[in-house]
Amino acid sequence: MVPGGAHTYAKGDDQYPEDMAPVIARGLGAHVWDVDGNEYVEYGSGLRSVGLGHAHPRVVEAVRREVGRGTNFVRPSAIEADAAQEFLETVPTADMVKFAKNGSDATTAAVRLARAATGRPLVAVCRDQPFFSTDDWFIGTTAMPAGIPAATRELTVSFPYGDLAATAELLERHDGRVACLILEAAGVVEPPPGYLQGLRRLADAHGCVLVFDEMITGFRWSEAGAQGLYGVVPDLSTFGKALGNGFAVAALAGRRELMELGGLRHRDERVFLLSTTHGAETHALAAAIAVMRTYREEGVVERLHALGDRLARGVRAAAAAAGVADHVVVRGRASNLVFGTLDADLVPSQAHRTLFLRQLLAGGVLGPSFVVSHALTEADVDRTVEVVGRACAVYRQALDAGTPVPWCGGRAVRPVFRPYA
């Protein structure tokens, strides 16, 4: 009944070993149970959206209280102002904020606003980062551009992460035509020294808008995201994922003179910024307020880093003990760990990833990544390391055999972005 079998491509059956993709019945904290009754320690909760863990009591109570008062009205509710104030106290580098239901809408609104403010047509995206929006301006740059006119695709250009000279050359080549630079300020690798500051200078020198996509870095690098950690202030930024701990809420934030173009207090041509029926549902904003307060009051970001450090050390030790330290690798910031599965030639391998995921699932670990949540315990992490150790022993067997196929149990997992099934 559902194309692809899931409402998010990253949750599709093709992302998991054949006949082993669990269907989730419920979750509590860092554990989930599938419809067959199997229990798993879960990583990457809700594609990083459930940073506090499933059914967090403070969030659940806030939502329950607000739902009983009504969730959507014909005029703004008072909680919209409360949520805006809480957000701007959490992200003090922004002057104004507008809420939405998903990250794609927020990033697309940032792009539209940048184009309107500058009068320029081109969007420059960081080509080394995997996802910014489901909308045409970004999907047209991927391996799945079907349905997107060539004329639209030509309005997006790209720049490499960490290379200021290449970005400067791009801006000079398209002089006066680039509306914005949009990127995640950090990802698997930390920004090179001076890189973000250099981007800020380039944007200013060329009159374009600097946009930070903080969907992942928000509430993982710091409560205020990468901009709060690195001290470089973008013109616009977008938040989501962990902001609602699983409830649908995202945000576009930024400088007042830009954000006001989507408002009522100016004489310039108006920008249709964000306008969604469900954009300010009261229960989602109540969840966001509870999340922001919990992060600040309970030191959540520090705990995410501590848990991630423990997990990374354990996985690396387990891989080394099995003789696969060069093949099963952990990358990224401690609060946002991913793993790589490399073949005998140290090339990323979907077949080896299939083997590894299969062993994790068999051991009771649901881990498309090693992204931690606040609900994990040290015991959960240690149990995960034990399962990884057993998986690495099988990985070693596959390397010695020259092929992982006998341990894959069927077809290999596939990349999300591919032109054909």
C-alpha positions as CSV (number, residue, x, y, z in Angstrom):
1,M,0.0,0.0,0.0
2,V,3.0,2.3,0.5
3,P,5.5,3.0,-2.3
4,G,8.9,1.7,-1.2
5,G,7.3,0.3,1.9
6,A,8.2,3.3,4.1
7,H,7.3,7.0,4.2
8,T,11.0,7.9,4.5
9,Y,13.5,6.5,2.0
10,A,16.2,6.0,4.7
11,K,13.8,3.7,6.6
12,G,13.1,1.5,3.5
13,D,13.5,-2.3,3.4
14,D,16.4,-1.8,1.0
15,Q,18.4,-0.2,3.8
16,Y,18.4,-3.4,5.8
17,P,19.4,-7.0,5.1
18,E,16.8,-9.1,3.3
19,D,14.0,-10.4,5.5
20,M,15.6,-8.7,8.6
21,A,14.1,-5.2,8.5
22,P,12.2,-5.0,11.7
23,V,8.7,-3.3,11.9
24,I,8.6,-1.4,15.1
25,A,5.6,-1.9,17.5
26,R,6.8,0.4,20.3
27,G,9.7,2.1,21.9
28,L,10.8,3.2,25.4
29,G,14.0,5.1,26.1
30,A,16.7,3.6,23.9
31,H,15.0,0.3,23.3
32,V,12.4,-0.7,20.7
33,W,10.3,-3.8,20.2
34,D,9.3,-5.1,16.8
35,V,5.9,-6.7,15.9
36,D,7.4,-10.2,16.5
37,G,8.4,-9.3,20.1
38,N,12.1,-8.9,19.5
39,E,13.8,-6.2,21.6
40,Y,16.7,-4.0,20.3
41,V,19.0,-1.4,21.6
42,E,18.4,1.4,19.1
43,Y,20.8,3.9,17.5
44,G,20.0,6.8,15.2
45,S,16.6,7.1,16.9
46,G,14.0,8.3,14.4
47,L,16.8,9.5,12.0
48,R,18.3,11.5,14.9
49,S,15.0,13.1,15.8
50,V,14.5,11.3,19.2
51,G,17.6,12.6,21.0
52,L,16.1,12.2,24.5
53,G,14.8,8.7,23.9
54,H,11.3,7.4,23.1
55,A,8.4,8.5,25.3
56,H,10.5,10.9,27.4
57,P,8.4,11.7,30.4
58,R,8.8,15.5,30.3
59,V,8.0,15.6,26.7
60,V,5.1,13.2,26.9
61,E,3.6,15.2,29.8
62,A,3.9,18.5,28.0
63,V,2.2,17.1,24.9
64,R,-0.5,15.4,26.9
65,R,-1.3,18.6,28.7
66,E,-1.4,20.7,25.6
67,V,-3.5,18.2,23.5
68,G,-6.3,18.5,26.0
69,R,-6.5,22.2,25.3
70,G,-6.8,21.8,21.5
71,T,-4.1,21.5,18.9
72,N,-4.9,23.9,16.1
73,F,-6.9,27.1,15.9
74,V,-7.9,29.7,13.4
75,R,-5.6,32.3,15.0
76,P,-2.2,32.0,16.7
77,S,-2.1,30.4,20.2
78,A,-0.1,31.9,23.1
79,I,2.2,28.9,23.1
80,E,3.6,30.1,19.7
81,A,5.1,33.1,21.4
82,D,6.3,31.0,24.3
83,A,8.0,28.6,21.9
84,A,9.6,31.4,19.9
85,Q,11.0,33.0,23.1
86,E,12.4,29.7,24.3
87,F,14.0,29.0,20.9
88,L,15.6,32.5,20.7
89,E,17.0,32.1,24.2
90,T,18.4,28.7,23.2
91,V,19.8,30.0,19.9
92,P,20.7,33.6,20.8
93,T,22.5,34.2,17.5
94,A,19.1,34.5,15.8
95,D,16.7,37.5,16.0
96,M,13.5,35.9,14.8
97,V,12.1,32.4,14.2
98,K,9.3,30.8,12.3
99,F,8.1,27.2,12.9
100,A,7.2,24.5,10.4
101,K,6.6,20.7,10.4
102,N,9.7,19.4,8.6
103,G,13.2,20.4,7.7
104,S,12.7,20.5,3.9
105,D,10.1,23.2,4.2
106,A,12.5,25.2,6.5
107,T,15.5,24.9,4.2
108,T,13.4,25.7,1.1
109,A,12.1,28.8,2.9
110,A,15.6,29.9,3.6
111,V,16.5,29.5,-0.1
112,R,13.4,31.4,-1.2
113,L,14.2,34.2,1.3
114,A,17.8,34.4,0.1
115,R,16.7,34.7,-3.5
116,A,14.2,37.4,-2.7
117,A,16.6,39.4,-0.5
118,T,19.4,39.3,-3.1
119,G,17.4,39.2,-6.3
120,R,19.7,36.4,-7.5
121,P,18.7,33.0,-9.0
122,L,21.5,30.6,-8.1
123,V,21.7,28.4,-4.9
124,A,25.1,27.0,-4.0
125,V,24.9,23.8,-2.0
126,C,27.8,21.9,-0.3
127,R,28.2,18.9,-2.6
128,D,29.9,16.7,0.0
129,Q,26.8,16.6,2.3
130,P,24.0,14.1,1.6
131,F,20.7,15.9,2.1
132,F,19.1,19.3,2.4
133,S,15.5,19.1,1.1
134,T,12.9,17.0,-0.8
135,D,12.3,20.1,-3.0
136,D,13.4,20.4,-6.6
137,W,16.3,22.9,-6.0
138,F,18.1,20.1,-4.1
139,I,16.8,16.7,-5.4
140,G,17.7,17.9,-8.9
141,T,21.3,17.6,-7.8
142,T,21.1,14.0,-6.7
143,A,21.1,10.7,-8.6
144,M,17.3,10.7,-8.5
145,P,16.3,13.9,-10.5
146,A,13.4,12.3,-12.3
147,G,10.5,14.7,-12.6
148,I,12.6,17.9,-12.1
149,P,13.0,20.1,-15.2
150,A,16.5,20.7,-16.5
151,A,15.9,24.5,-16.2
152,T,15.3,24.1,-12.4
153,R,18.4,21.8,-12.0
154,E,20.6,24.4,-13.6
155,L,19.8,26.9,-10.9
156,T,21.7,24.9,-8.3
157,V,25.5,24.9,-8.2
158,S,27.8,23.3,-5.7
159,F,31.0,23.8,-3.8
160,P,33.3,21.3,-1.9
161,Y,33.4,21.3,1.9
162,G,36.5,22.7,3.5
163,D,37.9,24.4,0.3
164,L,37.6,28.2,0.5
165,A,39.6,28.7,-2.7
166,A,37.1,26.5,-4.7
167,T,34.2,28.4,-3.2
168,A,35.7,31.7,-4.0
169,E,36.2,30.6,-7.6
170,L,32.6,29.5,-7.8
171,L,31.4,32.9,-6.5
172,E,33.6,34.7,-8.9
173,R,32.6,32.6,-11.9
174,H,28.9,33.3,-11.1
175,D,29.6,36.8,-10.0
176,G,26.4,38.5,-8.8
177,R,24.2,35.5,-9.4
178,V,24.6,33.3,-6.2
179,A,21.8,34.0,-3.7
180,C,23.2,31.9,-0.9
181,L,25.7,29.3,0.3
182,I,23.9,26.5,2.2
183,L,25.7,23.8,4.1
184,E,26.0,21.9,7.3
185,A,28.7,23.7,9.3
186,A,30.2,20.3,10.3
187,G,29.6,16.7,9.6
188,V,31.7,13.6,9.7
189,V,34.8,15.8,9.7
190,E,35.3,18.9,11.8
191,P,35.6,22.2,9.9
192,P,39.2,23.0,9.0
193,P,40.7,25.9,11.1
194,G,39.3,29.2,9.8
195,Y,37.0,27.5,7.3
196,L,33.6,28.8,8.6
197,Q,35.0,32.2,9.3
198,G,36.3,32.2,5.7
199,L,32.9,31.3,4.4
200,R,31.4,34.2,6.4
201,R,33.9,36.6,4.8
202,L,33.2,35.2,1.3
203,A,29.5,35.6,1.7
204,D,29.8,39.1,2.9
205,A,32.3,40.0,0.1
206,H,30.0,38.6,-2.6
207,G,26.7,39.8,-1.1
208,C,25.2,36.4,-0.7
209,V,23.3,34.9,2.2
210,L,25.1,32.3,4.4
211,V,22.7,29.5,5.5
212,F,23.6,26.8,8.1
213,D,21.5,23.6,8.0
214,E,21.4,22.7,11.7
215,M,19.0,19.8,11.4
216,I,21.7,17.4,12.6
217,T,24.1,19.7,14.4
218,G,21.3,21.4,16.4
219,F,21.1,19.8,19.8
220,R,24.1,17.6,19.1
221,W,27.0,19.9,18.7
222,S,25.5,22.2,21.2
223,E,22.0,23.3,22.1
224,A,22.5,26.2,19.7
225,G,24.0,23.9,17.1
226,A,27.3,24.3,15.3
227,Q,27.0,28.1,15.3
228,G,26.8,28.0,19.1
229,L,29.9,25.8,19.2
230,Y,32.1,27.4,16.6
231,G,31.1,31.0,17.1
232,V,30.3,31.8,13.4
233,V,26.9,33.4,12.9
234,P,25.0,32.6,9.7
235,D,22.4,34.9,8.2
236,L,19.8,32.1,8.3
237,S,19.7,28.7,10.0
238,T,17.3,25.8,10.0
239,F,16.6,23.4,12.9
240,G,14.5,20.3,13.2
241,K,14.9,16.6,14.1
242,A,15.8,16.6,17.8
243,L,13.9,19.9,18.4
244,G,10.6,17.9,19.0
245,N,12.0,14.6,20.2
246,G,10.0,12.8,17.6
247,F,7.1,15.3,17.3
248,A,7.0,17.2,14.0
249,V,8.5,20.6,14.5
250,A,11.2,22.5,12.6
251,A,12.4,26.1,12.6
252,L,13.8,28.8,10.3
253,A,15.7,31.4,12.2
254,G,17.9,34.3,11.4
255,R,18.6,38.0,11.1
256,R,15.7,40.3,11.6
257,E,16.2,42.3,8.4
258,L,15.9,39.0,6.4
259,M,13.2,37.3,8.3
260,E,11.0,40.4,8.3
261,L,10.7,40.2,4.5
262,G,8.3,37.3,5.2
263,G,6.3,39.4,7.7
264,L,4.2,42.6,7.8
265,R,6.5,45.3,9.1
266,H,8.2,46.5,5.9
267,R,7.4,48.3,2.6
268,D,9.4,45.9,0.3
269,E,7.8,43.2,-1.8
270,R,6.6,40.4,0.5
271,V,8.1,36.9,0.6
272,F,5.8,33.9,1.0
273,L,8.0,32.5,3.6
274,L,6.4,29.7,5.5
275,S,2.6,29.1,5.8
276,T,1.5,25.6,6.8
277,T,-1.8,24.5,8.3
278,H,0.0,22.4,10.9
279,G,3.1,24.5,11.3
280,A,2.3,25.7,14.8
281,E,0.3,22.8,16.3
282,T,0.3,23.4,20.0
283,H,1.3,20.0,21.1
284,A,4.4,20.0,18.9
285,L,5.5,23.4,20.2
286,A,4.9,22.1,23.7
287,A,7.2,19.2,22.9
288,A,9.8,21.6,21.6
289,I,9.7,23.8,24.7
290,A,10.1,20.7,26.9
291,V,13.0,19.5,24.8
292,M,14.9,22.8,24.9
293,R,14.5,23.1,28.7
294,T,15.5,19.5,29.2
295,Y,18.6,19.9,27.1
296,R,19.7,23.0,29.0
297,E,18.8,21.8,32.5
298,E,20.1,18.2,32.3
299,G,23.3,18.6,30.3
300,V,22.1,16.4,27.5
301,V,24.7,17.4,24.9
302,E,27.5,16.6,27.3
303,R,26.0,13.2,28.0
304,L,25.6,12.5,24.3
305,H,29.3,13.1,23.8
306,A,30.3,11.0,26.8
307,L,28.2,8.0,25.6
308,G,29.5,8.4,22.1
309,D,33.1,8.5,23.3
310,R,32.5,5.3,25.3
311,L,30.9,3.6,22.2
312,A,33.6,4.7,19.8
313,R,36.4,3.5,22.1
314,G,34.7,0.1,22.5
315,V,33.9,-0.4,18.8
316,R,37.4,0.5,17.8
317,A,38.9,-1.9,20.4
318,A,36.5,-4.7,19.3
319,A,37.4,-4.2,15.6
320,A,41.1,-4.2,16.5
321,A,40.8,-7.4,18.5
322,A,39.2,-9.1,15.6
323,G,41.8,-7.8,13.1
324,V,39.4,-5.6,11.2
325,A,40.3,-2.2,12.6
326,D,41.0,-0.9,9.0
327,H,37.7,-2.3,7.7
328,V,35.1,-1.5,10.4
329,V,35.6,2.2,11.2
330,V,33.8,4.7,13.4
331,R,33.7,8.3,12.2
332,G,32.2,11.6,13.2
333,R,31.7,13.7,16.3
334,A,31.0,11.6,19.4
335,S,27.4,12.8,19.6
336,N,26.8,11.8,16.0
337,L,28.8,8.7,15.1
338,V,28.5,6.7,11.9
339,F,30.3,3.6,10.8
340,G,32.0,2.6,7.6
341,T,32.3,-0.9,6.3
342,L,35.3,-1.4,3.9
343,D,36.3,-4.4,1.8
344,A,39.7,-6.0,1.5
345,D,40.9,-3.1,-0.6
346,L,39.6,-0.6,1.9
347,V,36.8,0.5,-0.4
348,P,33.3,1.2,1.0
349,S,31.2,-1.9,0.5
350,Q,27.4,-2.3,0.6
351,A,27.8,-6.1,0.8
352,H,30.1,-5.8,3.9
353,R,27.6,-3.3,5.4
354,T,24.9,-5.9,4.9
355,L,26.9,-8.5,6.7
356,F,27.6,-6.1,9.6
357,L,24.0,-4.9,9.9
358,R,22.8,-8.5,9.9
359,Q,25.1,-9.5,12.7
360,L,24.0,-6.4,14.7
361,L,20.3,-7.2,14.3
362,A,20.9,-10.8,15.2
363,G,22.5,-9.6,18.4
364,G,19.7,-7.3,19.3
365,V,21.2,-4.0,18.1
366,L,19.2,-1.9,15.6
367,G,22.0,0.3,14.3
368,P,22.0,1.9,10.8
369,S,24.4,4.3,12.5
370,F,26.0,4.6,16.0
371,V,24.2,7.9,16.7
372,V,23.5,7.9,20.5
373,S,20.5,9.1,22.4
374,H,20.3,10.5,25.9
375,A,18.3,7.4,27.0
376,L,21.1,5.0,26.5
377,T,22.9,3.6,29.5
378,E,26.5,2.6,29.9
379,A,25.2,-1.0,30.1
380,D,23.5,-0.5,26.7
381,V,26.7,0.8,25.2
382,D,28.8,-2.1,26.6
383,R,26.3,-4.6,25.4
384,T,26.5,-3.0,21.9
385,V,30.3,-3.3,22.0
386,E,29.9,-7.1,22.7
387,V,27.6,-7.5,19.8
388,V,30.0,-5.5,17.6
389,G,32.9,-7.8,18.7
390,R,31.0,-10.9,17.5
391,A,30.1,-9.1,14.3
392,C,33.7,-8.2,13.7
393,A,34.7,-11.8,14.1
394,V,32.3,-12.8,11.3
395,Y,33.6,-9.8,9.3
396,R,37.1,-11.2,9.6
397,Q,35.9,-14.6,8.3
398,A,34.4,-12.9,5.3
399,L,37.6,-11.0,4.5
400,D,39.6,-14.2,4.8
401,A,37.2,-16.0,2.5
402,G,37.5,-13.2,-0.1
403,T,33.7,-12.5,-0.1
404,P,31.0,-11.5,2.3
405,V,28.2,-13.0,0.2
406,P,27.7,-16.2,2.2
407,W,27.1,-14.1,5.3
408,C,24.7,-11.5,3.6
409,G,21.6,-13.8,3.6
410,G,20.4,-12.3,0.3
411,R,20.7,-9.1,-1.7
412,A,22.9,-6.3,-0.4
413,V,21.6,-3.1,1.1
414,R,21.5,-0.2,-1.4
415,P,22.2,3.5,-1.3
416,V,19.1,5.7,-1.0
417,F,20.0,7.9,-4.0
418,R,20.1,5.7,-7.0
419,P,18.3,6.2,-10.3
420,Y,16.9,2.6,-10.7
421,A,15.5,0.1,-8.2
